[in-house]
């Protein structure tokens, strides 16, 4: 049975700050996470006005790049952000990330063409990549060991992040309808300046001055791998055939960069994502589960919106309101789980229950049809939120508690890195599933043609589309079944110690932290 050494906190920021300062700092961290998640989802509601204002002729063709530029830049820099935190300290890195994000936001709001907006979104993404991941490192350093054990910081951050994913499209629609699309970028400025001032004046964290090495080659290879993977998922099956020379060549380059990255991490003196982390069972399985949870959430949120708008004819803004039950379930159950864990309940229990509830909710969504009452869809989304609310945040805390103190930054950003890759793979996987199942029922007809059909042809196309979305939901449920199986293998170290002590006939000592069942 493999047992991971518990994380032993070093000098935390809590030793340098008063209780009131720590509470204010935690609030600033949550605001920073809101900035990060909202900006990743808010733009989807403003695509039509942006195209109309900046490029009504060719803007639609360039829209995917507007979205991808942010995610590509953010994901490519995640491993480097973690290493920078471990070398120079999380506070300094976070201030730089927020400043870069605000600079990119102002540029995006002032963009006069689609080309400028795409470039400025990349600048924004460079800063955005550090907002959530580095903030999670700061939250861990602000807490005392007992608070860390309760998992409050990571869980709260995860809940806020999940809420942002659910309500982001609604917030974007409201800003676009009442203030104009430029304000979805400008709104970041006052909040970001508040965060910058608060962190500069209030937050005091220890500096890590003993380790100065940075593996820039490794960071470059990690960025090349992430970029290649995201481009394959963006282009494959949509802009290019999966068997086209472009996609096959891009896949080969992506695999080559992954191989070089792994070689570099095995040989570098100061790797950006140390392979030694993968020898810790909880870290290894935490990375895998977080990636799969990211895949499942994409399958739920994106395709629920498509189902409501295409199959049920719900307006985009109104469709966004249907995510509110999911947000409510996520918040309520997430807060309850956090309280129960603080009182001694095991995080593994909530991972198992949350995975099972998510499987059930996705299965119910997979049985939905064109005539399913909308209130039933809302109830299914609330159930799905209750499932995800027990999952998000807990894994970050478990990984942080298990990873060595000097690798807290790379471990935390590693969780975010795998979640982002899971999101990308989920979008590609489910997009392909949707297209293939729909084409099987409607040969020679694209999804975009459904809205223009009338009469019996429209009814048949809607049925084919609904069947395709149902398969997507069931596929996402299958992904969550894998999460459930992995969660079943997680045990607390206390349980492991009891088992081992029972076999040896000894009284077990209390041990903190989770391990993976052999």
C-alpha positions, -999 to 999 in steps of 0.1 A, spaced: 0 0 0 15 33 -11 14 61 15 21 97 8 39 118 33 16 145 48 23 180 38 41 199 66 34 236 63 63 259 66 60 295 78 26 306 65 13 340 57 -10 337 87 20 342 110 26 376 94 -9 389 94 -38 396 118 -70 376 117 -88 406 101 -61 410 75 -63 373 66 -101 375 62 -98 405 40 -71 387 20 -93 356 15 -121 378 3 -97 394 -22 -87 359 -34 -123 351 -41 -128 383 -61 -97 373 -81 -111 339 -89 -144 355 -100 -124 377 -124 -106 347 -138 -136 324 -143 -161 351 -155 -138 363 -182 -134 328 -195 -172 324 -199 -186 359 -202 -175 365 -238 -197 338 -253 -228 360 -248 -213 389 -267 -201 372 -299 -229 386 -322 -225 423 -311 -187 420 -314 -189 406 -349 -215 432 -359 -193 461 -347 -158 449 -357 -161 427 -387 -196 420 -400 -182 403 -432 -156 378 -419 -160 382 -381 -179 349 -376 -151 329 -392 -126 345 -367 -147 341 -336 -131 308 -325 -97 325 -324 -111 352 -301 -120 325 -276 -90 303 -282 -64 331 -279 -73 335 -242 -73 298 -234 -42 291 -254 -21 318 -236 -36 310 -202 -30 272 -204 5 274 -219 18 295 -190 2 275 -161 33 253 -154 56 283 -154 33 302 -130 35 274 -104 73 274 -106 75 311 -103 54 309 -71 78 284 -56 108 305 -66 98 341 -60 67 339 -38 30 338 -47 22 374 -38 47 389 -63 36 365 -91 -1 372 -85 4 410 -86 22 406 -120 -6 383 -133 -34 407 -122 -16 437 -137 -11 419 -171 -47 408 -171 -60 443 -165 -37 457 -192 -51 431 -216 -87 439 -205 -83 476 -213 -68 468 -247 -97 444 -255 -123 470 -246 -106 495 -269 -101 471 -299 -111 484 -333 -108 452 -353 -111 415 -349 -74 411 -354 -67 435 -325 -92 418 -303 -77 384 -309 -42 397 -301 -53 415 -270 -72 385 -258 -39 366 -259 -23 394 -237 -53 391 -213 -48 353 -212 -12 356 -203 -23 373 -171 -55 352 -168 -35 320 -166 -22 330 -132 -53 345 -117 -70 313 -104 -40 290 -100 -17 315 -82 -47 327 -61 -52 291 -48 -15 290 -38 -20 323 -19 -51 309 -1 -32 279 10 -4 300 24 -29 323 42 -43 294 63 -32 278 95 -26 241 94 -59 233 111 -78 255 86 -59 237 57 -70 204 71 -106 214 69 -102 222 32 -121 255 35 -100 276 12 -97 252 -17 -134 243 -15 -145 279 -14 -123 287 -43 -137 258 -62 -173 267 -55 -167 303 -66 -151 290 -98 -180 267 -105 -205 295 -99 -185 316 -124 -188 289 -150 -225 286 -145 -235 323 -144 -208 337 -167 -230 335 -199 -259 353 -180 -236 381 -168 -222 385 -203 -257 387 -218 -268 414 -193 -238 436 -198 -240 432 -236 -277 440 -237 -276 471 -214 -241 486 -215 -225 472 -247 -200 444 -253 -169 465 -245 -180 466 -208 -175 429 -204 -138 438 -205 -139 472 -188 -157 458 -158 -125 440 -149 -107 473 -143 -122 485 -111 -123 450 -96 -88 443 -106 -75 476 -92 -92 468 -59 -74 435 -59 -41 450 -67 -43 476 -40 -56 452 -14 -29 426 -21 -1 453 -21 -13 468 12 -27 439 32 -13 406 22 20 396 37 35 362 27 69 346 32 93 349 3 111 319 -11 146 333 -17 165 300 -15 156 285 -49 164 305 -80 164 280 -109 138 283 -136 134 257 -164 124 280 -193 130 252 -218 106 230 -199 80 257 -197 83 263 -234 78 226 -241 48 225 -218 34 255 -236 40 239 -270 23 207 -259 -7 225 -244 -11 248 -275 -9 218 -299 -35 199 -279 -59 228 -277 -55 235 -315 -62 199 -323 -93 200 -303 -104 233 -318 -97 225 -354 -102 187 -356 -135 177 -372 -146 213 -377 -120 233 -397 -101 203 -408 -109 166 -411 -94 144 -384 -74 126 -411 -62 157 -428 -24 164 -431 -29 195 -409 -44 176 -380 -22 146 -383 9 168 -385 -3 188 -355 -9 156 -335 26 144 -343 41 177 -332 20 177 -300 32 141 -291 68 151 -299 66 181 -276 51 160 -249 79 135 -252 105 162 -251 88 178 -221 88 146 -201 125 141 -210 133 176 -198 114 172 -166 133 140 -159 167 157 -165 163 194 -155 177 205 -121 145 226 -114 117 212 -135 85 232 -139 63 201 -132 85 177 -113 78 141 -122 84 132 -86 50 146 -79 35 117 -99 50 93 -75 27 106 -48 -5 86 -52 -30 113 -42 -13 139 -64 -13 115 -93 -49 106 -90 -59 141 -81 -46 154 -114 -65 126 -133 -98 132 -115 -96 170 -119 -91 166 -156 -121 142 -159 -143 165 -138 -133 193 -162 -144 171 -191 -177 163 -175 -185 199 -167 -180 210 -203 -203 182 -214 -230 195 -191 -228 233 -193 -221 237 -230 -246 212 -243 -274 221 -219 -273 256 -235 -274 241 -270 -303 218 -261 -323 247 -246 -317 271 -275 -320 247 -305 -343 219 -293 -366 241 -271 -363 275 -288 -352 293 -256 -335 327 -261 -298 328 -251 -303 351 -221 -333 330 -209 -313 298 -214 -285 312 -192 -311 315 -164 -315 277 -165 -279 274 -152 -290 292 -120 -304 260 -104 -271 243 -111 -252 272 -95 -276 271 -65 -271 234 -60 -233 237 -64 -231 265 -38 -255 250 -12 -241 215 -12 -205 227 -16 -208 249 15 -224 220 34 -197 196 24 -170 222 36 -187 225 70 -189 187 74 -153 182 64 -142 208 89 -161 188 116 -141 157 108 -159 140 79 -137 125 53 -132 143 19 -133 109 2 -169 105 12 -179 136 -7 -159 127 -37 -177 94 -40 -212 108 -33 -206 138 -56 -194 115 -84 -225 93 -80 -249 122 -79 -233 137 -110 -237 103 -129 -273 102 -119 -280 138 -130 -263 133 -164 -282 101 -169 -315 119 -163 -304 147 -187 -296 120 -212 -332 108 -211 -346 143 -218 -365 148 -250 -381 177 -270 -412 173 -247 -395 171 -213 -409 199 -191 -385 227 -186 -390 226 -148 -377 190 -150 -345 201 -168 -340 228 -141 -343 201 -114 -318 179 -132 -294 208 -134 -298 215 -97 -290 178 -90 -260 181 -112 -248 212 -93 -252 192 -61 -229 166 -75 -202 189 -88 -205 210 -56 -190 181 -37 -161 176 -62 -147 210 -71 -122 224 -46 -117 193 -26 -91 178 -49 -70 210 -48 -69 209 -10 -60 172 -10 -32 178 -35 -19 208 -16 -19 189 17 0 160 2 26 178 -20 60 188 -5 59 224 8 86 236 -16 64 223 -45 31 238 -34 30 262 -64 36 236 -91 13 211 -75 -16 237 -74 -11 249 -109 -8 213 -120 -43 207 -109 -55 236 -129 -34 225 -159 -50 191 -161 -85 206 -156 -79 229 -185 -67 201 -207 -97 181 -196 -120 209 -207 -104 210 -241 -105 173 -246 -141 172 -235 -151 200 -259 -135 181 -288 -148 147 -277 -184 157 -272 -185 180 -302 -174 150 -324 -200 128 -307 -228 154 -313 -219 158 -349 -216 121 -357 -249 111 -340 -268 140 -356 -254 132 -391 -264 96 -386 -300 107 -382 -299 136 -407 -274 126 -435 -260 156 -454 -275 182 -430 -256 204 -406 -266 214 -372 -269 251 -382 -296 242 -407 -320 230 -380 -333 265 -372 -343 272 -409 -364 240 -413 -401 239 -410 -429 213 -407 -421 176 -405 -385 181 -416 -379 204 -386 -396 179 -362 -374 151 -375 -342 172 -373 -351 183 -337 -355 147 -327 -321 138 -343 -305 167 -325 -321 158 -292 -309 122 -296 -274 135 -303 -274 157 -272 -287 128 -251 -257 107 -262 -234 136 -252 -250 137 -217 -247 99 -214 -210 101 -225 -203 127 -199 -220 104 -174 -196 77 -185 -167 100 -177 -181 107 -143 -183 69 -137 -146 68 -142 -143 96 -116 -164 76 -92 -142 45 -96 -111 66 -89 -127 82 -59 -135 48 -45 -98 40 -44 -90 70 -23 -87 64 14 -77 86 42 -44 79 58 -62 74 91 -81 45 76 -49 31 61 -31 34 95 -60 16 112 -58 -13 86 -21 -16 89 -22 -14 127 -50 -39 129 -30 -64 108 0 -59 131 -21 -59 163 -10 -24 173 -29 8 182 -27 31 153 -14 66 156 -34 95 140 -22 103 105 -34 132 84 -37 133 46 -52 109 20 -36 79 3 -45 57 -26 -57 22 -19 -34 -4 -33 
